[in-house]
Amino acid sequence: MDAYTFVFLRFLAASLTMLAVSVATKNLSLEFPNKRLILILGVTNGIAYLLQYVGMVYVTASASSLFVNLSVVWVALLTPLVLRERLGWKKSLGVIVSLLGVVFMTTNLDFAAITGGAIISDLLVIAAGIAWAIFIVYNKRLATGKSTVQVVTWLLLFTLLPLLPIAPYSASILTSLPLDAWIAIIYTAVMCWVVPYYLWLKGLKHMSPVTSAIVLLIEIIVAIVISTLFLGEVFTVIAGVGAVLTVIAILLAS
């Protein structure tokens, strides 16, 4: 299964899951607030995933992780412009410290590991991070709404729009996908998108987008721990320093 088919089927599964939840909870309606904003953010989300997946064909995993998580910087720059929120010195320091933590954890200070890709591919992944920064900042307006289930459902459906050109090719290989592929699709759709996005949107109601972007960096710490425990990767001192810096950044931003 190629990356493009995977991302389409992942969001198709996520959309069908939320449609079922919306019907079961009687939250499905064609009339809902912020319709234009949800459409724009859904399409932005889909484009961001396409940019990342296309770019990752030629970008190393460490470089991709670094470039995508630069979104914390873009969020810090966009928030005062879009939401008129002042960062303050603690959040500003938190952004700087978190950036250092990201560099430590994703590169292990081996910068040769992030220079192996083509420039265009690097720019595509960086663009994905910028798109997600826009996504994070403007989601603040959705977080104040009453029906989170409805927001998640329609946003996922709109995310499918830029992914639809992949649909014909994806349909042709559905019957040949093995069971482990379907497990990966369903697991990442539900446990790595539907549930986290719902919880994040609920939490975003009570915090700044900048704080949320910094807190989300705990994802890298969790990834390092899991890869150490289950994949046999070595937990380095440098990665440990990066994890500590990230925790300090979270405390500063919070």
Backbone as CSV, one residue per row, in Angstrom:
resi,resn,N_x,N_y,N_z,CA_x,CA_y,CA_z,C_x,C_y,C_z
1,MET,0.850,-1.192,0.000,0.000,0.000,0.000,0.884,1.240,0.000
2,ASP,0.697,2.095,-1.009,1.489,3.316,-1.071,0.934,4.356,-0.093
3,ALA,1.738,5.391,0.155,1.387,6.400,1.161,0.106,7.143,0.815
4,TYR,-0.121,7.402,-0.474,-1.290,8.186,-0.892,-2.583,7.406,-0.633
5,THR,-2.550,6.099,-0.964,-3.710,5.248,-0.701,-3.972,5.165,0.799
6,PHE,-2.893,5.045,1.566,-3.024,4.941,3.017,-3.706,6.176,3.604
7,VAL,-3.266,7.370,3.195,-3.833,8.582,3.791,-5.295,8.746,3.386
8,PHE,-5.651,8.354,2.137,-7.051,8.459,1.719,-7.920,7.487,2.517
9,LEU,-7.503,6.232,2.609,-8.310,5.236,3.309,-8.384,5.546,4.805
10,ARG,-7.305,6.130,5.339,-7.301,6.506,6.751,-8.384,7.537,7.038
11,PHE,-8.480,8.563,6.203,-9.473,9.601,6.452,-10.874,9.177,6.015
12,LEU,-10.960,8.263,5.072,-12.263,7.698,4.730,-12.809,6.922,5.926
13,ALA,-11.961,6.106,6.561,-12.374,5.346,7.740,-12.732,6.282,8.888
14,ALA,-11.951,7.346,9.061,-12.234,8.316,10.130,-13.567,9.008,9.890
15,SER,-13.824,9.371,8.640,-15.081,10.053,8.294,-16.281,9.147,8.531
16,LEU,-16.181,7.889,8.111,-17.282,6.942,8.304,-17.523,6.699,9.793
17,THR,-16.448,6.655,10.571,-16.578,6.477,12.022,-17.357,7.636,12.637
18,MET,-16.991,8.866,12.265,-17.669,10.029,12.839,-19.093,10.177,12.314
19,LEU,-19.331,9.754,11.079,-20.710,9.766,10.570,-21.588,8.847,11.418
20,ALA,-21.057,7.676,11.738,-21.808,6.724,12.566,-22.060,7.304,13.958
21,VAL,-21.040,7.953,14.532,-21.187,8.571,15.854,-22.220,9.699,15.810
22,SER,-22.171,10.522,14.745,-23.111,11.637,14.603,-24.546,11.154,14.493
23,VAL,-24.757,10.096,13.714,-26.106,9.543,13.555,-26.589,8.961,14.882
24,ALA,-25.702,8.233,15.573,-26.070,7.591,16.838,-26.399,8.616,17.915
25,THR,-25.697,9.755,17.896,-25.912,10.787,18.914,-26.860,11.892,18.442
26,LYS,-27.403,11.731,17.237,-28.337,12.689,16.639,-27.720,14.085,16.506
27,ASN,-26.464,14.108,16.067,-25.755,15.377,15.883,-25.525,15.713,14.413
28,LEU,-26.039,14.889,13.511,-25.803,15.120,12.088,-26.843,16.077,11.532
29,SER,-26.378,17.192,10.989,-27.270,18.194,10.416,-26.555,18.932,9.305
30,LEU,-27.310,19.317,8.275,-26.746,20.087,7.173,-26.619,21.564,7.538
31,GLU,-27.275,21.962,8.606,-27.202,23.340,9.073,-26.337,23.389,10.324
32,PHE,-25.180,24.018,10.216,-24.283,24.111,11.356,-23.472,25.404,11.246
33,PRO,-23.064,25.973,12.374,-22.316,27.235,12.357,-20.887,27.049,11.846
34,ASN,-20.280,28.156,11.423,-18.887,28.160,10.944,-18.668,27.216,9.752
35,LYS,-19.689,27.108,8.905,-19.608,26.167,7.794,-18.427,26.476,6.874
36,ARG,-18.239,27.751,6.535,-17.144,28.118,5.625,-15.789,27.847,6.263
37,LEU,-15.650,28.176,7.566,-14.387,27.955,8.259,-14.060,26.463,8.338
38,ILE,-15.053,25.641,8.649,-14.836,24.191,8.738,-14.433,23.639,7.369
39,LEU,-15.057,24.139,6.307,-14.690,23.716,4.948,-13.232,24.051,4.656
40,ILE,-12.837,25.285,4.945,-11.462,25.727,4.671,-10.456,24.917,5.484
41,LEU,-10.761,24.691,6.770,-9.840,23.958,7.619,-9.762,22.481,7.230
42,GLY,-10.881,21.914,6.812,-10.873,20.529,6.350,-10.001,20.365,5.119
43,VAL,-10.169,21.255,4.147,-9.359,21.210,2.925,-7.888,21.462,3.264
44,THR,-7.638,22.414,4.171,-6.259,22.688,4.606,-5.620,21.452,5.221
45,ASN,-6.376,20.744,6.043,-5.882,19.526,6.678,-5.524,18.466,5.634
46,GLY,-6.422,18.275,4.651,-6.172,17.297,3.600,-4.941,17.643,2.775
47,ILE,-4.811,18.929,2.420,-3.652,19.381,1.643,-2.365,19.188,2.443
48,ALA,-2.415,19.489,3.744,-1.232,19.333,4.600,-0.754,17.888,4.616
49,TYR,-1.697,16.957,4.727,-1.313,15.544,4.719,-0.718,15.137,3.380
50,LEU,-1.293,15.628,2.296,-0.738,15.320,0.970,0.676,15.874,0.829
51,LEU,0.882,17.119,1.282,2.209,17.730,1.211,3.224,16.901,1.995
52,GLN,2.821,16.476,3.204,3.756,15.705,4.027,4.064,14.351,3.384
53,TYR,3.038,13.660,2.913,3.254,12.322,2.364,4.058,12.355,1.067
54,VAL,3.804,13.360,0.237,4.595,13.499,-0.992,6.038,13.837,-0.643
55,GLY,6.220,14.769,0.289,7.563,15.172,0.675,8.344,14.074,1.351
56,MET,7.671,13.244,2.156,8.360,12.206,2.918,8.938,11.096,2.057
57,VAL,8.545,11.052,0.781,9.124,10.047,-0.123,10.633,10.244,-0.219
58,TYR,11.084,11.501,-0.140,12.504,11.804,-0.305,13.127,12.480,0.913
59,VAL,12.363,12.621,2.007,12.867,13.271,3.210,13.016,12.224,4.307
60,THR,14.118,12.282,5.040,14.327,11.329,6.123,13.290,11.533,7.218
61,ALA,13.097,10.487,8.026,12.103,10.558,9.098,12.447,11.657,10.102
62,SER,13.743,11.774,10.440,14.145,12.787,11.417,13.907,14.193,10.876
63,ALA,14.247,14.398,9.609,14.038,15.712,9.003,12.554,16.037,8.922
64,SER,11.750,15.048,8.537,10.307,15.257,8.435,9.715,15.630,9.782
65,SER,10.132,14.922,10.832,9.635,15.215,12.176,10.007,16.629,12.606
66,LEU,11.242,17.027,12.289,11.699,18.376,12.635,10.900,19.429,11.889
67,PHE,10.761,19.272,10.573,10.098,20.281,9.744,8.620,20.425,10.117
68,VAL,7.946,19.300,10.365,6.525,19.361,10.708,6.329,20.032,12.062
69,ASN,7.204,19.695,13.023,7.037,20.251,14.370,7.531,21.674,14.498
70,LEU,8.055,22.235,13.408,8.318,23.677,13.387,7.011,24.466,13.438
71,SER,5.886,23.744,13.319,4.580,24.398,13.375,4.407,25.185,14.669
72,VAL,5.116,24.774,15.746,5.011,25.510,17.006,5.494,26.944,16.833
73,VAL,6.494,27.146,15.984,6.996,28.489,15.713,5.988,29.272,14.889
74,TRP,5.441,28.624,13.860,4.468,29.310,12.987,3.212,29.682,13.779
75,VAL,2.789,28.806,14.697,1.618,29.112,15.538,1.892,30.342,16.396
76,ALA,3.110,30.412,16.956,3.477,31.556,17.792,3.471,32.854,16.997
77,LEU,3.822,32.781,15.714,3.832,33.974,14.870,2.423,34.360,14.416
78,LEU,1.579,33.364,14.169,0.236,33.632,13.639,-0.764,34.057,14.709
79,THR,-0.636,33.499,15.911,-1.642,33.746,16.954,-1.860,35.228,17.255
80,PRO,-0.795,36.034,17.450,-1.039,37.465,17.703,-1.694,38.166,16.518
81,LEU,-1.412,37.720,15.305,-1.979,38.351,14.114,-3.441,37.995,13.909
82,VAL,-3.765,36.715,14.136,-5.119,36.230,13.849,-6.067,36.428,15.027
83,LEU,-5.601,36.076,16.226,-6.468,36.086,17.402,-6.225,37.274,18.333
84,ARG,-5.222,38.092,17.984,-4.883,39.262,18.792,-4.528,38.870,20.233
85,GLU,-3.924,37.694,20.392,-3.501,37.250,21.718,-2.026,37.601,21.932
86,ARG,-1.714,38.189,23.066,-0.319,38.498,23.403,0.350,37.251,23.966
87,LEU,1.547,36.975,23.509,2.242,35.779,23.969,2.751,35.931,25.395
88,GLY,3.322,37.082,25.719,3.957,37.243,27.020,5.329,36.582,27.023
89,TRP,6.136,36.925,27.996,7.512,36.431,27.981,7.601,34.944,28.271
90,LYS,6.697,34.394,29.101,6.758,32.971,29.426,6.452,32.105,28.206
91,LYS,5.403,32.467,27.466,5.073,31.680,26.277,6.135,31.845,25.193
92,SER,6.658,33.059,25.062,7.714,33.291,24.072,8.942,32.449,24.404
93,LEU,9.312,32.423,25.683,10.439,31.593,26.106,10.111,30.114,25.915
94,GLY,8.851,29.765,26.162,8.422,28.380,25.972,8.568,27.936,24.529
95,VAL,8.249,28.822,23.594,8.390,28.504,22.164,9.859,28.248,21.827
96,ILE,10.744,29.107,22.334,12.182,28.971,22.052,12.725,27.671,22.644
97,VAL,12.365,27.407,23.910,12.840,26.189,24.577,12.280,24.948,23.881
98,SER,10.999,25.007,23.485,10.394,23.857,22.809,11.069,23.580,21.473
99,LEU,11.456,24.641,20.771,12.151,24.474,19.495,13.495,23.770,19.709
100,LEU,14.206,24.166,20.760,15.465,23.492,21.094,15.214,22.020,21.411
101,GLY,14.152,21.757,22.163,13.806,20.372,22.495,13.518,19.546,21.258
102,VAL,12.780,20.132,20.314,12.471,19.437,19.061,13.743,19.112,18.293
103,VAL,14.650,20.088,18.198,15.914,19.871,17.485,16.713,18.740,18.134
104,PHE,16.794,18.746,19.454,17.539,17.708,20.162,16.931,16.330,19.927
105,MET,15.605,16.243,20.059,14.954,14.931,19.973,14.879,14.386,18.557
106,THR,14.656,15.245,17.572,14.464,14.761,16.202,15.757,14.548,15.438
107,THR,16.796,15.307,15.781,18.060,15.181,15.041,19.138,14.457,15.828
108,ASN,18.990,14.389,17.171,20.036,13.841,18.029,21.358,14.560,17.783
109,LEU,21.228,15.816,17.343,22.347,16.690,16.985,23.215,16.127,15.856
110,ASP,22.610,15.192,15.096,23.275,14.696,13.884,22.624,15.388,12.694
111,PHE,23.093,16.577,12.357,22.441,17.392,11.338,22.658,16.859,9.930
112,ALA,23.582,15.925,9.785,23.767,15.294,8.480,22.545,14.461,8.104
113,ALA,21.794,14.026,9.144,20.616,13.187,8.909,19.458,13.953,8.289
114,ILE,19.505,15.289,8.359,18.385,16.066,7.819,18.734,16.748,6.504
115,THR,19.895,16.417,5.964,20.316,17.072,4.720,20.309,16.127,3.527
116,GLY,19.730,14.948,3.712,19.793,13.972,2.626,18.681,14.092,1.603
117,GLY,17.654,14.885,1.864,16.535,14.974,0.949,16.692,16.066,-0.085
118,ALA,15.810,16.036,-1.081,15.812,17.084,-2.095,15.198,18.346,-1.511
119,ILE,15.643,19.488,-2.004,15.164,20.772,-1.475,13.658,20.905,-1.637
120,ILE,13.138,20.492,-2.794,11.691,20.606,-3.042,10.917,19.770,-2.030
121,SER,11.404,18.562,-1.745,10.735,17.701,-0.772,10.763,18.319,0.624
122,ASP,11.919,18.897,0.985,12.016,19.584,2.276,10.985,20.705,2.371
123,LEU,10.862,21.471,1.293,9.923,22.591,1.282,8.477,22.110,1.385
124,LEU,8.175,20.959,0.792,6.822,20.408,0.868,6.465,20.058,2.314
125,VAL,7.405,19.432,3.022,7.138,19.048,4.407,7.058,20.283,5.299
126,ILE,7.919,21.269,5.048,7.850,22.535,5.799,6.494,23.207,5.554
127,ALA,6.041,23.178,4.291,4.742,23.758,3.950,3.611,23.039,4.685
128,ALA,3.763,21.718,4.875,2.760,20.962,5.638,2.697,21.475,7.073
129,GLY,3.869,21.752,7.663,3.904,22.294,9.027,3.253,23.653,9.120
130,ILE,3.459,24.495,8.102,2.829,25.819,8.080,1.314,25.683,7.950
131,ALA,0.878,24.748,7.093,-0.565,24.518,6.918,-1.198,24.075,8.226
132,TRP,-0.499,23.214,8.972,-1.054,22.775,10.254,-1.028,23.880,11.294
133,ALA,-0.097,24.801,11.179,-0.107,25.957,12.080,-1.372,26.781,11.851
134,ILE,-1.706,26.998,10.590,-2.954,27.701,10.256,-4.148,26.927,10.805
135,PHE,-4.105,25.620,10.642,-5.164,24.731,11.125,-5.338,24.874,12.642
136,ILE,-4.230,24.876,13.375,-4.276,24.969,14.839,-4.848,26.307,15.292
137,VAL,-4.358,27.394,14.694,-4.777,28.733,15.123,-6.269,28.956,14.877
138,TYR,-6.745,28.619,13.696,-8.145,28.892,13.363,-9.110,27.907,14.012
139,ASN,-8.609,26.773,14.494,-9.478,25.855,15.220,-9.947,26.440,16.545
140,LYS,-9.243,27.463,17.037,-9.651,28.112,18.284,-11.080,28.629,18.176
141,ARG,-11.457,29.096,16.996,-12.821,29.618,16.794,-13.849,28.489,16.793
142,LEU,-13.423,27.278,16.401,-14.342,26.144,16.403,-14.501,25.561,17.807
143,ALA,-13.458,25.725,18.622,-13.462,25.131,19.959,-14.537,25.718,20.851
144,THR,-14.980,26.928,20.543,-15.984,27.587,21.381,-17.404,27.163,21.027
145,GLY,-17.552,26.347,19.990,-18.881,25.896,19.587,-19.443,24.853,20.540
146,LYS,-20.733,24.557,20.379,-21.406,23.634,21.292,-21.294,22.177,20.848
147,SER,-21.404,21.896,19.557,-21.419,20.519,19.083,-20.061,20.121,18.512
148,THR,-19.205,19.601,19.372,-17.882,19.173,18.931,-17.978,17.985,17.990
149,VAL,-18.932,17.089,18.242,-19.112,15.913,17.382,-19.420,16.346,15.959
150,GLN,-20.293,17.333,15.818,-20.664,17.821,14.489,-19.471,18.474,13.790
151,VAL,-18.683,19.245,14.523,-17.497,19.894,13.954,-16.520,18.851,13.433
152,VAL,-16.236,17.830,14.269,-15.279,16.791,13.880,-15.776,16.048,12.639
153,THR,-17.072,15.748,12.604,-17.640,15.000,11.478,-17.491,15.761,10.171
154,TRP,-17.918,17.006,10.148,-17.869,17.772,8.902,-16.443,18.119,8.507
155,LEU,-15.579,18.380,9.484,-14.190,18.679,9.150,-13.528,17.473,8.477
156,LEU,-13.819,16.269,8.973,-13.253,15.064,8.359,-13.795,14.851,6.952
157,LEU,-15.084,15.097,6.760,-15.663,14.957,5.420,-15.027,15.942,4.446
158,PHE,-14.787,17.163,4.896,-14.154,18.161,4.029,-12.669,17.861,3.809
159,THR,-12.044,17.158,4.770,-10.651,16.751,4.590,-10.517,15.809,3.401
160,LEU,-11.560,15.047,3.135,-11.527,14.089,2.024,-11.479,14.769,0.656
161,LEU,-11.941,16.015,0.561,-12.070,16.670,-0.741,-10.753,16.698,-1.532
162,PRO,-9.625,17.190,-0.968,-8.383,17.188,-1.747,-7.784,15.797,-1.926
163,LEU,-8.337,14.799,-1.211,-7.835,13.431,-1.329,-8.615,12.598,-2.334
164,LEU,-9.731,13.128,-2.837,-10.599,12.368,-3.736,-9.926,11.906,-5.035
165,PRO,-8.987,12.690,-5.608,-8.321,12.198,-6.820,-7.614,10.859,-6.637
166,ILE,-7.300,10.493,-5.400,-6.631,9.219,-5.132,-7.640,8.076,-5.095
167,ALA,-8.928,8.401,-4.909,-9.962,7.389,-4.675,-10.029,6.303,-5.751
168,PRO,-10.012,6.638,-7.042,-10.117,5.576,-8.055,-9.004,4.529,-7.948
169,TYR,-7.778,4.996,-7.695,-6.671,4.055,-7.574,-6.813,3.236,-6.293
170,SER,-7.254,3.884,-5.207,-7.410,3.182,-3.943,-8.458,2.084,-4.047
171,ALA,-9.549,2.391,-4.767,-10.628,1.406,-4.912,-10.152,0.147,-5.624
172,SER,-9.197,0.312,-6.539,-8.747,-0.833,-7.336,-7.913,-1.832,-6.549
173,ILE,-7.396,-1.434,-5.381,-6.547,-2.349,-4.615,-7.169,-2.756,-3.279
174,LEU,-8.437,-2.378,-3.062,-9.073,-2.663,-1.775,-9.084,-4.157,-1.460
175,THR,-9.386,-4.969,-2.464,-9.521,-6.409,-2.222,-8.181,-7.097,-2.000
176,SER,-7.092,-6.417,-2.345,-5.774,-7.052,-2.213,-5.047,-6.658,-0.929
177,LEU,-5.647,-5.759,-0.149,-4.987,-5.335,1.088,-5.092,-6.425,2.150
178,PRO,-3.978,-6.754,2.806,-4.008,-7.767,3.864,-4.633,-7.233,5.139
179,LEU,-4.869,-8.128,6.073,-5.532,-7.762,7.318,-4.732,-6.726,8.106
180,ASP,-3.396,-6.863,8.149,-2.607,-5.921,8.940,-2.680,-4.507,8.376
181,ALA,-2.899,-4.391,7.058,-3.067,-3.068,6.454,-4.365,-2.422,6.936
182,TRP,-5.436,-3.213,6.984,-6.722,-2.684,7.447,-6.675,-2.318,8.930
183,ILE,-5.929,-3.105,9.715,-5.765,-2.787,11.135,-5.047,-1.443,11.280
184,ALA,-3.998,-1.234,10.468,-3.259,0.034,10.510,-4.151,1.198,10.109
185,ILE,-4.957,1.005,9.072,-5.859,2.061,8.588,-6.867,2.441,9.667
186,ILE,-7.538,1.428,10.236,-8.592,1.687,11.213,-8.015,2.243,12.505
187,TYR,-6.879,1.684,12.954,-6.271,2.161,14.198,-5.841,3.621,14.075
188,THR,-5.145,3.960,12.988,-4.676,5.345,12.832,-5.833,6.303,12.571
189,ALA,-6.906,5.795,11.971,-8.073,6.644,11.723,-8.772,7.011,13.024
190,VAL,-8.965,6.026,13.873,-9.744,6.245,15.099,-8.865,6.725,16.259
191,MET,-7.800,5.975,16.550,-6.996,6.255,17.736,-5.934,7.331,17.511
192,CYS,-5.599,7.606,16.250,-4.578,8.632,15.953,-5.162,9.865,15.278
193,TRP,-6.491,9.894,15.095,-7.088,11.119,14.540,-8.416,11.468,15.195
194,VAL,-9.404,10.596,15.107,-10.731,10.938,15.614,-10.691,11.258,17.111
195,VAL,-10.181,10.333,17.912,-10.155,10.524,19.365,-9.239,11.689,19.764
196,PRO,-7.982,11.757,19.275,-7.118,12.882,19.662,-7.655,14.239,19.226
197,TYR,-8.209,14.312,18.008,-8.714,15.602,17.538,-9.898,16.065,18.386
198,TYR,-10.791,15.133,18.725,-11.938,15.471,19.568,-11.465,16.000,20.924
199,LEU,-10.513,15.282,21.553,-10.005,15.698,22.862,-9.260,17.027,22.772
200,TRP,-8.461,17.188,21.693,-7.711,18.440,21.510,-8.656,19.624,21.341
201,LEU,-9.725,19.439,20.557,-10.674,20.521,20.331,-11.377,20.904,21.632
202,LYS,-11.661,19.904,22.460,-12.260,20.175,23.774,-11.294,20.962,24.652
203,GLY,-10.013,20.559,24.638,-9.021,21.234,25.458,-8.688,22.626,24.967
204,LEU,-8.747,22.806,23.633,-8.399,24.092,23.037,-9.356,25.199,23.485
205,LYS,-10.533,24.805,23.932,-11.518,25.776,24.415,-10.972,26.552,25.622
206,HIS,-10.043,25.935,26.348,-9.579,26.529,27.603,-8.105,26.935,27.566
207,MET,-7.476,26.933,26.391,-6.069,27.322,26.330,-5.751,28.014,25.013
208,SER,-4.603,28.655,24.974,-4.135,29.344,23.774,-3.638,28.333,22.741
209,PRO,-3.781,28.642,21.430,-3.213,27.778,20.400,-1.712,27.562,20.570
210,VAL,-1.005,28.589,21.057,0.441,28.456,21.276,0.711,27.407,22.337
211,THR,-0.022,27.483,23.447,0.145,26.494,24.511,-0.165,25.097,24.000
212,SER,-1.241,24.969,23.235,-1.614,23.653,22.717,-0.548,23.107,21.773
213,ALA,0.039,23.976,20.956,1.068,23.536,20.015,2.298,23.028,20.755
214,ILE,2.644,23.690,21.865,3.797,23.256,22.660,3.483,21.950,23.390
215,VAL,2.287,21.861,23.973,1.901,20.642,24.683,1.876,19.445,23.729
216,LEU,1.462,19.663,22.487,1.407,18.580,21.503,2.771,17.978,21.222
217,LEU,3.840,18.693,21.565,5.193,18.162,21.336,5.488,16.962,22.219
218,ILE,4.638,16.706,23.216,4.811,15.510,24.036,4.680,14.260,23.173
219,GLU,4.062,14.424,21.990,3.965,13.333,21.011,5.350,12.768,20.684
220,ILE,6.348,13.647,20.544,7.691,13.187,20.208,8.283,12.383,21.357
221,ILE,8.034,12.834,22.603,8.539,12.113,23.773,7.940,10.711,23.824
222,VAL,6.632,10.630,23.607,5.946,9.332,23.611,6.518,8.429,22.514
223,ALA,6.770,8.998,21.345,7.325,8.220,20.232,8.706,7.662,20.579
224,ILE,9.534,8.481,21.242,10.869,8.033,21.636,10.771,6.887,22.647
225,VAL,9.879,7.034,23.626,9.718,5.993,24.647,9.246,4.687,24.017
226,ILE,8.238,4.782,23.133,7.698,3.578,22.486,8.758,2.905,21.620
227,SER,9.498,3.711,20.853,10.518,3.126,19.970,11.631,2.485,20.787
228,THR,11.899,3.026,21.982,12.923,2.436,22.853,12.447,1.112,23.448
229,LEU,11.191,1.086,23.895,10.660,-0.108,24.558,10.332,-1.240,23.589
230,PHE,9.771,-0.887,22.422,9.246,-1.925,21.545,10.047,-2.140,20.261
231,LEU,10.829,-1.154,19.861,11.581,-1.284,18.615,13.084,-1.438,18.842
232,GLY,13.485,-1.394,20.110,14.891,-1.610,20.413,15.802,-0.451,20.073
233,GLU,15.233,0.734,19.816,16.077,1.886,19.521,16.735,2.404,20.798
234,VAL,17.883,3.030,20.625,18.659,3.501,21.773,18.167,4.883,22.208
235,PHE,17.879,5.006,23.505,17.482,6.294,24.066,18.756,7.041,24.440
236,THR,19.088,8.079,23.690,20.346,8.785,23.894,20.220,9.888,24.938
237,VAL,21.344,10.312,25.447,21.379,11.413,26.408,20.847,12.691,25.764
238,ILE,21.201,12.908,24.496,20.760,14.114,23.791,19.233,14.133,23.659
239,ALA,18.653,12.973,23.323,17.200,12.879,23.233,16.568,13.137,24.593
240,GLY,17.228,12.650,25.656,16.739,12.886,27.009,16.746,14.360,27.363
241,VAL,17.814,15.067,26.964,17.889,16.517,27.188,16.756,17.216,26.442
242,GLY,16.505,16.777,25.190,15.419,17.353,24.400,14.069,17.140,25.057
243,ALA,13.867,15.946,25.641,12.609,15.648,26.325,12.434,16.555,27.544
244,VAL,13.523,16.758,28.299,13.468,17.642,29.474,13.153,19.070,29.052
245,LEU,13.793,19.538,27.973,13.522,20.886,27.471,12.063,21.042,27.061
246,THR,11.507,19.999,26.462,10.103,20.045,26.032,9.177,20.144,27.236
247,VAL,9.458,19.377,28.266,8.646,19.443,29.495,8.736,20.838,30.112
248,ILE,9.946,21.414,30.142,10.128,22.778,30.669,9.316,23.771,29.840
249,ALA,9.327,23.592,28.506,8.567,24.480,27.622,7.078,24.384,27.910
250,ILE,6.588,23.163,28.147,5.165,22.976,28.463,4.802,23.695,29.757
251,LEU,5.676,23.583,30.760,5.416,24.251,32.041,5.427,25.772,31.875
252,LEU,6.336,26.282,31.048,6.401,27.722,30.805,5.135,28.220,30.091
253,ALA,4.708,27.468,29.090,3.547,27.882,28.289,2.244,27.741,29.045
254,SER,2.214,26.835,30.012,0.981,26.571,30.749,0.843,27.456,31.973
